Amino acid sequence: MADGKLTALTAKRLTKPGHHGDGGGLYLRIAEARKSWMFRYKRAGKTHWLGLGAFDDFTLAEARDAARECRRQLKESIDPIEARRAAKAAALEAEGLTFKVMAERCIKAHEAKWRNEKHAAQWTSTLKAYAYPAFGEKPVHSVGVADVLEALEPIWTEKPETASRVRGRIEAVLDYAAARKLRPSENPARWRGNLDHLLPARAKIAKVEHHAALPWADLPRLVVRLGESKGTAAICLRFLILTATRSMEARGATWAEIDMDKKVWTVPAERMKAGREHRIPLSRAAVAVLEHMAQLGTEPGKLVFPGAVKGKPLSDVSLSKALRAAGGGDYTVHGLRSTFRDWCAERTAYPREVAESALAHTNRNAVEAAYLRSDHFEQRRRLMDEWATYATSPAPAEVVVSIGKARA
């Protein structure tokens, strides 16, 4: 082919935005003061544009050579864009940039913003169990819908919640790779407009499961049984009940967070589910638990309820075992927060927002949240005092007798 319409000098002087043709499908594109070489071609009746590089990086002669190679591929029925993708995939495979490698990098990049190590561990374990066997060793560039379905279909109806989390994590890893220009931006794990045409919606196959909550009327007997145990997990569980907090909040409590003089426990934002600092008024019963732990010699400034491994908190499982040992049966530790909420609704006249604030729940109504700026602290102090009085009230006589027989 003869030289085109452009010369090195005219290309350099051009500033008008748009596409300036050289011939043979080669164009100089100018947009936002940036120049780049583009190759335009039609395939199956559809126009495609392929970037050939920045103007400052490639000369006109080099751009013409690249365009000539694209025309050669088209003559051989090879799509230039697909050829580039294949070459990139081969390069990534040679470098070992598999989905697994990219997932590990993604987890490492994001773990700093996650509130605890458990979250990162869950990402790793679920991807290892379900995604890696299907396409973990495949180049991240070439992971497609078929690969994602291979991982999800076996568990989509049997383990819908797990499957939904796996899908979301696969999507996040592929988005991470796309943001680094290591794969196309189109994400095969995306739900809307993609997998929603291939898999049944989770709402159609999954039953809504709530954490099994102990009836509030049975709470005093549970607290009595917990009081009979000297184990740290049982003592922590008692503190959790008295403060209506989550397991991770109670287990991770440190002495630095607690002001014994003001009887306030301040959980920092990084340890809260909503990512906001939460002040908790401490009842006399809750303070008594803390004084007991202090007498046991737990290190000042360290964990209030230390686990078996030095410097590590109790495990979530240890609290569940303490609950069962105290007669909690199939009820869950998290369900004890529902026990508190039910008691508030049925046995007190406190406004709903006070009870919700005590549980550190986020107000989902944006309008209400904009006006309700108070954390209702003084009202919550009275509420938690009443809750502690109820929770530590003597259990019914027949229950105490039955417990005595059980221990005999």
DRENTORVO-578372 format. One line per field, with one value per residue (C-alpha): residue in one letter; x, y, z; residue number from 0. Coordinates in nm, 4 decimals. Layout:
<rs>
residu: c(a;...)
px: c(X;...)
py: c(Y;...)
pz: c(Z;...)
num: c(NUM;...)
</rs>
This chain:
<rs>
residu: c(m;a;d;g;k;l;t;a;l;t;a;k;r;l;t;k;p;g;h;h;g;d;g;g;g;l;y;l;r;i;a;e;a;r;k;s;w;m;f;r;y;k;r;a;g;k;t;h;w;l;g;l;g;a;f;d;d;f;t;l;a;e;a;r;d;a;a;r;e;c;r;r;q;l;k;e;s;i;d;p;i;e;a;r;r;a;a;k;a;a;a;l;e;a;e;g;l;t;f;k;v;m;a;e;r;c;i;k;a;h;e;a;k;w;r;n;e;k;h;a;a;q;w;t;s;t;l;k;a;y;a;y;p;a;f;g;e;k;p;v;h;s;v;g;v;a;d;v;l;e;a;l;e;p;i;w;t;e;k;p;e;t;a;s;r;v;r;g;r;i;e;a;v;l;d;y;a;a;a;r;k;l;r;p;s;e;n;p;a;r;w;r;g;n;l;d;h;l;l;p;a;r;a;k;i;a;k;v;e;h;h;a;a;l;p;w;a;d;l;p;r;l;v;v;r;l;g;e;s;k;g;t;a;a;i;c;l;r;f;l;i;l;t;a;t;r;s;m;e;a;r;g;a;t;w;a;e;i;d;m;d;k;k;v;w;t;v;p;a;e;r;m;k;a;g;r;e;h;r;i;p;l;s;r;a;a;v;a;v;l;e;h;m;a;q;l;g;t;e;p;g;k;l;v;f;p;g;a;v;k;g;k;p;l;s;d;v;s;l;s;k;a;l;r;a;a;g;g;g;d;y;t;v;h;g;l;r;s;t;f;r;d;w;c;a;e;r;t;a;y;p;r;e;v;a;e;s;a;l;a;h;t;n;r;n;a;v;e;a;a;y;l;r;s;d;h;f;e;q;r;r;r;l;m;d;e;w;a;t;y;a;t;s;p;a;p;a;e;v;v;v;s;i;g;k;a;r;a)
px: c(0.0000;0.1173;0.1734;-0.1546;-0.3104;-0.1158;0.2477;0.4480;0.4372;0.0640;-0.0145;0.1934;0.0239;-0.3337;-0.5333;-0.8950;-1.0910;-1.2150;-1.0856;-0.8392;-0.8013;-0.4751;-0.6300;-0.6524;-0.8522;-0.5875;-0.7005;-0.5452;-0.7936;-0.7830;-0.9897;-0.9362;-0.5931;-0.4824;-0.3834;-0.3915;-0.3791;-0.6923;-0.7782;-1.1346;-1.2848;-1.6152;-1.6946;-2.0351;-2.1791;-2.0643;-1.8021;-1.5140;-1.2349;-0.9029;-0.6547;-0.3027;-0.1301;-0.0659;0.0616;0.3618;0.4588;0.4288;0.5351;0.3140;0.5244;0.4777;0.1043;0.0854;0.2693;0.0200;-0.2743;-0.1190;-0.1021;-0.4703;-0.5654;-0.3671;-0.5573;-0.8897;-0.7960;-0.7370;-1.0784;-0.9133;-1.0740;-0.7920;-0.9570;-1.0020;-0.6445;-0.5181;-0.7250;-0.5896;-0.2350;-0.2950;-0.4433;-0.1427;0.0893;-0.1018;-0.0937;0.2802;0.3121;0.0968;-0.1806;-0.4554;-0.7884;-0.6481;-0.3459;-0.5680;-0.8071;-0.5192;-0.4053;-0.7590;-0.8018;-0.4673;-0.5539;-0.8859;-0.8235;-0.7056;-1.0566;-1.2241;-1.3006;-1.1519;-0.9318;-1.2304;-1.3756;-1.0607;-1.0514;-1.4115;-1.3269;-1.0337;-1.2214;-1.5290;-1.3268;-1.1013;-1.4015;-1.6117;-1.4330;-1.0785;-1.1804;-1.3767;-1.1365;-0.8760;-0.5840;-0.7378;-0.5926;-0.8037;-0.8382;-1.0321;-1.2766;-1.6257;-1.9905;-1.9529;-1.6757;-1.8799;-2.1799;-1.9612;-1.8788;-2.2265;-2.4782;-2.3954;-2.4659;-2.7134;-3.0272;-2.8718;-2.6699;-2.8264;-2.6710;-2.3230;-2.3658;-2.4717;-2.1623;-1.9360;-2.0882;-2.0299;-1.6704;-1.5982;-1.7469;-1.5262;-1.2086;-1.2896;-1.3684;-1.0346;-0.8584;-1.0520;-0.9594;-0.5959;-0.6567;-0.5924;-0.9273;-1.2278;-1.4564;-1.7555;-1.7996;-1.9375;-2.0256;-2.2517;-2.6096;-2.8331;-2.8691;-2.6416;-2.6692;-3.0275;-3.1211;-2.9444;-3.0082;-3.3252;-3.3383;-3.2261;-3.5588;-3.7339;-3.5302;-3.4131;-3.6277;-3.5696;-3.3913;-3.3714;-3.1353;-3.3179;-3.4015;-3.4559;-3.8023;-3.7545;-3.9537;-3.6840;-3.3913;-3.3545;-3.3106;-3.0380;-2.8573;-2.8773;-2.7085;-2.4409;-2.3718;-2.2939;-2.0103;-1.6587;-1.5599;-1.4578;-1.6943;-1.9947;-1.8935;-1.8501;-2.1903;-2.3465;-2.1852;-2.3112;-2.6667;-2.6468;-2.5191;-2.7275;-2.4172;-2.2977;-2.0614;-1.7637;-1.8143;-1.8253;-1.5449;-1.3179;-1.3814;-1.0661;-1.0109;-0.9101;-1.2656;-1.4244;-1.4636;-1.5482;-1.5977;-1.8585;-1.9906;-1.9611;-1.8227;-1.7274;-1.6835;-1.4700;-1.6061;-1.3700;-1.5224;-1.8845;-2.0870;-2.2164;-1.8685;-1.9767;-1.8624;-2.1163;-2.1477;-2.3014;-2.4240;-2.3158;-2.5637;-2.4483;-2.4733;-2.2521;-1.9986;-1.9982;-1.8988;-1.6114;-1.4969;-1.4960;-1.2771;-1.0428;-1.0039;-0.9046;-0.5995;-0.6642;-0.4017;-0.4900;-0.5453;-0.5762;-0.8744;-1.1392;-1.2284;-0.9037;-0.9150;-0.7008;-0.4358;-0.2489;-0.3477;-0.6449;-1.0125;-1.2523;-1.3894;-1.7487;-1.7812;-1.6840;-1.9792;-2.2144;-2.0906;-2.1411;-2.4970;-2.5733;-2.4104;-2.6376;-2.9465;-2.9703;-3.0439;-3.0693;-3.0903;-2.8109;-2.5878;-2.6938;-3.0565;-3.0120;-3.0268;-3.3717;-3.4614;-3.3723;-3.5674;-3.8774;-3.8608;-3.8349;-4.1423;-4.3577;-4.2528;-4.1470;-4.2880;-3.9614;-3.9863;-3.8763;-3.5786;-3.4382;-3.4392;-3.2941;-3.0218;-2.9389;-2.8800;-2.6711;-2.9017;-2.8760;-3.1944;-3.2817;-3.5226;-3.3009;-3.5465;-3.5762;-3.2011;-3.1471;-3.3536;-3.2721;-2.9151;-2.9288;-2.8066;-3.0690;-2.7920;-2.9692;-3.2851;-3.0741;-2.9060;-3.2443;-3.3466;-3.0307;-3.0692;-3.4220;-3.3040;-3.0279;-3.2731;-3.5024;-3.2261;-3.0692;-3.3967;-3.4275;-3.5480;-3.8801;-3.8506;-3.9430;-3.6618;-3.4048;-3.5236;-3.4995;-3.1499;-3.0509;-3.1792;-2.9951;-2.6681;-2.7210)
py: c(0.0000;0.3528;0.6092;0.7391;1.0812;1.1766;1.2726;1.2740;1.6550;1.6952;1.4299;1.6198;1.9517;1.8209;1.9396;1.9215;1.6583;1.3633;1.0800;1.1754;0.9015;0.7887;0.5159;0.1383;0.1616;0.3613;0.6734;0.9281;0.9908;1.3221;1.3570;1.5716;1.6831;1.3202;1.1516;0.7804;0.5474;0.3469;0.0766;0.0696;-0.2380;-0.4121;-0.7705;-0.9379;-0.6000;-0.4373;-0.1625;-0.2214;0.0049;-0.1342;0.0856;0.0640;0.2807;0.6398;0.8892;0.9737;0.6062;0.4999;0.6744;0.6983;0.4281;0.1942;0.2607;0.1745;-0.1520;-0.2385;-0.1559;-0.3706;-0.6662;-0.6155;-0.6234;-0.9445;-1.1049;-1.0027;-1.1634;-1.4861;-1.4502;-1.3614;-1.0914;-0.8522;-0.7800;-1.1493;-1.2153;-0.9518;-1.0984;-1.4454;-1.3155;-1.1342;-1.4476;-1.6495;-1.3893;-1.3921;-1.7717;-1.7621;-1.5183;-1.7396;-1.4799;-1.7297;-1.6611;-1.8049;-1.5743;-1.2765;-1.3737;-1.3878;-1.0419;-0.9064;-1.0382;-0.8949;-0.5572;-0.5342;-0.7074;-0.3822;-0.2383;-0.5516;-0.5408;-0.8759;-1.1584;-1.3919;-1.2079;-1.2592;-1.6233;-1.6704;-1.5276;-1.7649;-2.0721;-2.0248;-1.9538;-2.2508;-2.4792;-2.3747;-2.1472;-2.2844;-2.6441;-2.5088;-2.2467;-2.1534;-2.2415;-2.0805;-1.7464;-1.4746;-1.3118;-1.6065;-1.6835;-1.6805;-1.7450;-2.1215;-2.1298;-1.9322;-2.1599;-2.4674;-2.3360;-2.2128;-2.4585;-2.7509;-2.5351;-2.2764;-2.4524;-2.6601;-2.3785;-2.0576;-1.8193;-1.9649;-1.9690;-1.6037;-1.5063;-1.7093;-1.5385;-1.1960;-1.2795;-1.4125;-1.0927;-0.8816;-1.0670;-1.0302;-0.6594;-0.6237;-0.7831;-0.5688;-0.2501;-0.3476;-0.4044;-0.7770;-0.8851;-0.7367;-0.5116;-0.7359;-0.9468;-1.3022;-1.3274;-1.0217;-1.1036;-0.8387;-0.8789;-1.1821;-1.4708;-1.3743;-1.5217;-1.8500;-1.9162;-1.8887;-1.5866;-1.6579;-1.5326;-1.8076;-2.0939;-1.9803;-1.9681;-1.6706;-1.8094;-1.6084;-1.6707;-1.8926;-1.6669;-1.7769;-1.6652;-1.3673;-1.5440;-1.8141;-1.5743;-1.5545;-1.9309;-1.9191;-1.6404;-1.8448;-2.1380;-1.9142;-1.7719;-2.1226;-2.1625;-2.0318;-2.0599;-1.7407;-1.8148;-1.8375;-1.5142;-1.3397;-1.4678;-1.3256;-0.9886;-1.0123;-1.0640;-0.7723;-0.5378;-0.6770;-0.6754;-0.8963;-1.1859;-1.0209;-0.7024;-0.8775;-1.1237;-0.8465;-0.6071;-0.4523;-0.2724;0.0391;0.0630;0.0611;0.3537;0.1958;0.5341;0.6522;0.2993;0.3273;0.0851;0.2529;0.0122;0.1754;0.2079;-0.0519;-0.3215;-0.2333;-0.3872;-0.0469;0.1066;0.3664;0.4085;0.2726;0.3785;0.1230;0.2164;-0.0454;-0.1663;-0.2666;-0.6307;-0.5689;-0.3806;-0.6737;-0.9056;-0.6740;-0.6493;-1.0288;-1.0512;-0.7874;-0.9937;-1.2919;-1.0946;-1.0214;-0.7805;-0.4093;-0.2595;-0.6059;-0.8312;-0.8473;-1.2044;-1.3636;-1.6900;-1.9990;-1.8576;-1.5639;-1.2335;-1.3855;-1.3436;-1.6251;-1.7983;-1.7647;-2.1410;-2.1217;-1.8924;-2.1262;-2.4177;-2.2152;-2.1396;-2.5079;-2.6070;-2.3596;-2.5186;-2.2999;-2.5981;-2.5010;-2.1285;-1.9088;-1.6511;-1.3884;-1.4754;-1.3389;-0.9912;-1.0786;-1.1961;-0.8502;-0.6820;-0.8924;-0.8116;-0.4391;-0.4575;-0.6677;-0.5583;-0.1919;0.1334;0.2632;0.4018;0.1724;0.3922;0.3567;-0.0228;-0.0113;0.2268;-0.0100;-0.2801;-0.0397;-0.0978;0.1355;0.3257;0.2165;0.5063;0.7810;1.0559;0.9393;0.8946;1.2519;1.3875;1.1379;1.2333;1.1365;0.7995;0.8165;0.7428;0.8429;0.6577;0.3576;0.3683;0.3327;0.0645;-0.1410;-0.1107;-0.2506;-0.5232;-0.6265;-0.6323;-0.8617;-1.0833;-1.1432;-1.1895;-1.5250;-1.8046;-1.9740;-2.2174;-2.5207;-2.4409;-2.4143;-2.7493;-2.9174;-2.7791;-2.9149;-3.2582;-3.2457;-3.1770;-3.4375)
pz: c(0.0000;-0.0839;0.1847;0.3301;0.3669;0.6777;0.7195;1.0399;1.0403;0.9717;1.2350;1.4869;1.4086;1.4150;1.7180;1.6031;1.8006;1.5985;1.3815;1.1077;0.8471;0.6935;0.4788;0.5067;0.8302;1.0187;1.2046;1.4364;1.7147;1.9049;2.2201;2.5287;2.4057;2.3745;2.0503;1.9782;1.6809;1.5996;1.3485;1.2150;1.0541;0.9910;1.0750;1.0402;0.9496;1.2722;1.3033;1.5479;1.6716;1.7908;1.9746;1.8349;2.0941;2.1997;1.9408;2.1583;2.1859;1.8196;1.5002;1.1935;1.0269;1.3251;1.3304;0.9576;1.0236;1.2999;1.0715;0.7961;1.0401;1.1265;0.7574;0.7148;1.0026;0.8533;0.5211;0.7152;0.8881;1.2161;1.4253;1.5347;1.8701;1.9480;1.8378;2.0809;2.3629;2.2917;2.2905;2.6186;2.7727;2.6621;2.8138;3.1398;3.1480;3.0929;3.3830;3.6035;3.6439;3.7095;3.8781;4.2007;4.1944;4.1197;4.4023;4.6490;4.5378;4.5614;4.9168;5.0233;4.8717;5.0545;5.3873;5.5485;5.5247;5.6614;6.0333;6.1258;5.9998;5.9888;5.6889;5.4827;5.5913;5.4748;5.1335;5.0987;5.2224;5.0005;4.6865;4.7643;4.8125;4.5131;4.2633;4.2523;4.1622;3.8646;3.7238;3.9814;3.7527;3.4468;3.3252;3.4818;3.1389;2.9987;3.2825;3.1317;3.2152;3.1654;3.4264;3.6776;3.6248;3.6777;4.0250;4.1196;3.9754;4.2115;4.5181;4.3899;4.5201;4.8001;4.9611;4.8263;5.0790;5.0343;4.6562;4.6578;4.8549;4.6252;4.3206;4.4741;4.5584;4.2098;4.0671;4.2949;4.1917;3.8218;3.8688;4.0469;3.7484;3.4994;3.6852;3.6315;3.2599;3.2990;3.1520;2.9684;3.1739;3.1033;3.4178;3.3687;3.7405;3.7322;3.8356;3.6752;3.3014;3.3038;3.5499;3.6376;3.2960;3.3756;3.7457;3.9568;4.1853;4.5394;4.6752;4.4799;4.6230;4.9662;5.2733;5.4988;5.8013;6.1207;6.4072;6.6561;6.9494;7.3077;7.4316;7.6641;7.9370;7.9523;7.9775;8.3598;8.3879;8.1238;8.3087;8.6309;8.4589;8.3076;8.6528;8.7785;8.5296;8.5897;8.2259;8.0463;7.7566;7.9897;8.1643;7.8277;7.7161;8.0313;7.9530;7.5942;7.7212;7.9645;7.6927;7.4020;7.1825;6.8993;6.9573;6.7860;6.9869;7.3245;7.2506;7.1239;7.4133;7.5598;7.8883;7.6943;7.5600;7.9056;8.1435;8.4780;8.6478;8.3971;8.3446;7.9671;7.7121;7.3819;7.0922;6.8183;6.4665;6.3208;6.5419;6.4667;6.1868;6.0749;6.0963;6.3539;6.7152;6.9635;7.3285;7.5611;7.9108;8.1643;8.4252;8.7722;8.6680;8.3643;8.5769;8.8219;8.5353;8.4456;8.8069;8.8249;8.5131;8.6560;8.9723;8.7602;8.6534;8.2858;8.1536;8.1748;7.8299;7.6768;7.6062;7.8760;7.7783;7.6532;7.4645;7.5064;7.2700;7.4227;7.2675;7.0849;7.1806;7.2518;6.9444;6.8318;6.8717;7.2393;7.3099;7.1235;7.3344;7.6530;7.5432;7.4857;7.8142;7.9940;7.8429;7.5334;7.3108;6.9437;7.0127;6.8761;7.0393;6.7865;6.8583;7.2117;7.0582;6.9260;7.2769;7.4045;7.1233;7.1892;7.5606;7.4804;7.2598;7.4926;7.8392;7.8099;7.6758;7.5317;7.1763;6.8959;6.8088;7.1621;7.1393;6.7886;6.9063;7.1919;6.9314;6.7186;6.4244;6.1266;6.0427;5.6889;5.6463;5.5058;5.5984;5.9593;5.9876;5.8711;6.1615;6.4360;6.5233;6.8945;7.0200;7.3025;7.5509;7.8743;7.7759;7.6861;8.0263;8.1970;7.9491;8.0066;8.3842;8.3569;8.1204;8.3618;8.6518;8.4560;8.3164;8.6584;8.8445;9.0220;8.7981;8.8877;9.1756;8.9695;8.7272;9.0066;9.1435;8.8036;8.7558;9.0973;9.0050;8.6780;8.8587;9.1294)
num: c(0;1;2;3;4;5;6;7;8;9;10;11;12;13;14;15;16;17;18;19;20;21;22;23;24;25;26;27;28;29;30;31;32;33;34;35;36;37;38;39;40;41;42;43;44;45;46;47;48;49;50;51;52;53;54;55;56;57;58;59;60;61;62;63;64;65;66;67;68;69;70;71;72;73;74;75;76;77;78;79;80;81;82;83;84;85;86;87;88;89;90;91;92;93;94;95;96;97;98;99;100;101;102;103;104;105;106;107;108;109;110;111;112;113;114;115;116;117;118;119;120;121;122;123;124;125;126;127;128;129;130;131;132;133;134;135;136;137;138;139;140;141;142;143;144;145;146;147;148;149;150;151;152;153;154;155;156;157;158;159;160;161;162;163;164;165;166;167;168;169;170;171;172;173;174;175;176;177;178;179;180;181;182;183;184;185;186;187;188;189;190;191;192;193;194;195;196;197;198;199;200;201;202;203;204;205;206;207;208;209;210;211;212;213;214;215;216;217;218;219;220;221;222;223;224;225;226;227;228;229;230;231;232;233;234;235;236;237;238;239;240;241;242;243;244;245;246;247;248;249;250;251;252;253;254;255;256;257;258;259;260;261;262;263;264;265;266;267;268;269;270;271;272;273;274;275;276;277;278;279;280;281;282;283;284;285;286;287;288;289;290;291;292;293;294;295;296;297;298;299;300;301;302;303;304;305;306;307;308;309;310;311;312;313;314;315;316;317;318;319;320;321;322;323;324;325;326;327;328;329;330;331;332;333;334;335;336;337;338;339;340;341;342;343;344;345;346;347;348;349;350;351;352;353;354;355;356;357;358;359;360;361;362;363;364;365;366;367;368;369;370;371;372;373;374;375;376;377;378;379;380;381;382;383;384;385;386;387;388;389;390;391;392;393;394;395;396;397;398;399;400;401;402;403;404;405;406;407)
</rs>
